Amino acid sequence: MTQTDDVVRLVRDVLGDADIVGVYLHGSAVLGGLRPHSDIDVLVVARRRTTAGQRQALTDGLLGLSGGGAPGEALRPVELTVVVQDDIRPWTYPPRCEFQYGEWLREAYLRGRTPEPAPSPDLALLVTMVLRGRSALRGPAPDQVLDPVPSADVTRAMVAGVPELLAELDTDTRNVLLTLARIWTTLATGDIKSKDAAADWVLDRLPAEHRPVLSRARAVYLGAAEERWDDLLPQIKPHAQYVVREMERLAPH
């Protein structure tokens, strides 16, 4: 049984088969394949809202099923998102997220925090990836369950998430740099690429002084370099600022 199978089994045990519409892969798994540092990204579409006890049970279970992202760790990090079908179909913006687990909040979970329902603009991108990936782990094909997201809402969601990304630049450098590259690529092309493919696109358009930072992030993501930033620290923030300016030039106002 794979790690993904274990995650699906947890969801079925906690929510119950009768309340699950479908379970779908998104992220790297459907955008070119998992890389050494890729998460397992799963969207669950449920029939009804969760209870506090169910959200706690999902969190407790995922703490054991999800890896922390350390080099050589057997388990991959898991990002699990639960939405209620009636909250996202018909599509409205910003949609409501019922539950989301991500490794960036592990310490908070260990201190007793449980993910709560809240509006989540990022679901615009997530649902779009699910529809493009067409990878059902359980239930019907995603286009039978989810409505297409207007491209304007995907753009709005990406732009809305930039300040939060920049706030994590020092603590989650690789992921932030690659996500900024993906946003720039999508704003410019309308396509959602894998993180390494987005980095390739951006590297072709960067001035020479801004390339080393993104080249390092891409190499680490692909497992071709160790994760270290001490030698590039003075270049990280200027690189991010340059990319954000390019995104602002493309984003609708």
N, C-alpha and C positions, 0 to 999 in steps of 0.2 A: 504493500500500500504506500502511495506517495504522500508527500507532505500536503499537497493539494487535496488528495482524497481525505486526509485527516481533517482538514479545515471544513470540507463539505459535510463530513460526518458530524462534526461539532455543531454546525449550523442546523442540520436536520434534527439532532438530539435536542437542541435548545428550543428551536422555533416550532418543530413538528412539520412533517411532510405536508399536511393539509394546509398549512399557512405559508408555504413557499411556492411562489409562482415560477421562479427560475433562479439559477445560479450561473454567473458568467465570468469568464476571464477578461481582463483588460490589461493595459500597460505593456510592459516589455514582452510579455508572453505572446501578444498578438501584433506587436510592432517590430517583428524581426527576430524574436527569440530571446530567451533569458540570457543575460550576461552574468559574469561572476558576482557582481554586486547588485543584481536586479532583485526587486521584491517580487513576491507572488501577490498579484492584485486581483481581488475577487469582489464582484458586486452581487448582492443578494436582493432580489425583488420579492417583497413579502406581501401578503394579502391584508394584514392588519398591523397596527402599531404594537411596538414591543412594551413589555412591562419592565420595571426597574430590575426585577429579579432576572429576567432574560438578558438584559444588557450586562448585568454583573456576571452571569454565567458565561456569556460570550467572552468577556474580558478575561476572566479567570482561565478559561480554556485556551485562549490565544496566547496568554503569557507563557504557557507551556509548549505551544505548537509553533510559535514564531521565534526566529533567531534574532539576535541583537545586531547582526551585521558585522561581527568581528571577523578578521581574516581567518580562513580555515574552518569556520564554524559550519557544522553539518546542516543546520536548519537555516533556510532563507528567512529574511524578514517578511512578514505578512501584513498587507494592508487590506482589511475587510470593511466593506461599506454595505450597510443595509438601508434600503429605501422601501417605502410603501407604494405600491403601484398607483393608487389613487392620488398620491401626492405628486407624482411626476407624469401622469398621463390623465388628461391632456397636459402637455408641457406648460409650465409657468416658470417665470424667473423672478427671484432666485428660488430654486426648489428646496424642499425640506429633506434633510438627511436624518434618518432615524437613529443610526449608530455608525460610528467609524472608529476602527482600531488602527493605530499606526505606531511603529516602533519609536518614532520621535517622542512619544509621550509615555514610554515604558516606566520611567521613574515616577511619573505622576500616578500611573495605574498602581504601582507597587505601594504608593502612599495612600491608596484607597479611592482615587478618582475613577469614576466610571463615565464613559462617553454618554452624552445626553443628546436628544434630538435638537436640531437647530437648522436654520437656513444655511445652505451651502452652495454658493455660486460655482464651486469647482465641479459639482455634479454635471455641469454642462459639458465639460471636457471628458469626464469619465463616461457618461452615457454615450457620447459620440464615439469613443474608443471601443466600447462594448459593441455598438452597432456595426462598426467597421470590422471588428475582429471576428464576429459571428462564431464565437467559441462558447457553446453552452456546456456547462458541467452537469446541469440538471434542468429539466424543463424544456419548453419550446424554444425555437430560434429567437434571438433577441428582438428582431424586427416584428415579431408577433406580440411582444410584451411592452416595448418602448417606442415612444414617438421620436422622430428625428428632431434634433436640436437646431434651431436657427443659427447660422454662422455668426450672426451679430451677438448672440448670447455666449457663444464660445469665446469670442473676442473679449466681451465684457468680463467674463469670468477670469480669463488669463490676466488681463490688465488689473483686475481687482486684487489678484493674489500677489502682485509684485512687491508691495511694501512688506508683507509678511515674509516673503522670500528673502528680501534684502536684510531683514532683521536677523536672519539665521545664517548670514554669509560667513561669519566667523566660526560658527559651531557645526555647520553642515556644508562646508565649502564645496565639495565635489557635486553634491546633489543640486545645490543652488545654481552653480555655474551651468550645469547641464540643463536644468529646467529653464533658466533664462535663455539659453540657446534655442531650446524647443519653442518657447514663446515667440521669439524673434522670427524663427523659421515659419511658424504657423501664421503669424500676422502677415508675413511677406508672401507666402505661397498658398495659404489656405489648406495646406496639408499638415497632418499630424504625424511626425516622424519619430522613430526611436531616438533615444538620447544620443547615441553615437552618430547616427545619421544626421541629426540636427546639428551636432557639433561639427561634422564635416562641412555642412552647408555654411555654417557661420564662419568657420576657419578660412574658407575661400574669400570671405568678405571683410575680414578683420585687417586693420593695419598691423604691420609686423610686430610692433611693440606690445600688442594685446594678444598675440597668439600663444605664447608659452603657457599662460594660465589655463586656457581652455584645452590646449593639447595635453596638459598634465591630467586634467579632469577626465578627458576621454580615455587616456591610456589606463588610468586607475580603474575606470568603469569596466574596461575590457579585460582587466587582469594583466595588463602588460607593464604596469609600473606599481611601485609601492605608494601608499598614500602618505605623502608628506608635502607640507606647504611652507616650511620655514624659509626655504630658499627663494620663494616667490611672493612672500607676504607683501612687499611694497607694490606689487603689480596687481593684486587681486581686486582691491576696491576700484582703481581706475578702469580695469577691464569691465567690471560690472556696471560702472557708471556709463561707459561707452555703449554697452549693449542696451541699457535702459534708454539712453537718448535715441538710439536707432529705433527702438520699439515705440517710443513716444512719437516719433516722426510718422510712423505707420498707423498708429492706433487712432480710431475716430474720436473726435472731440465733441 
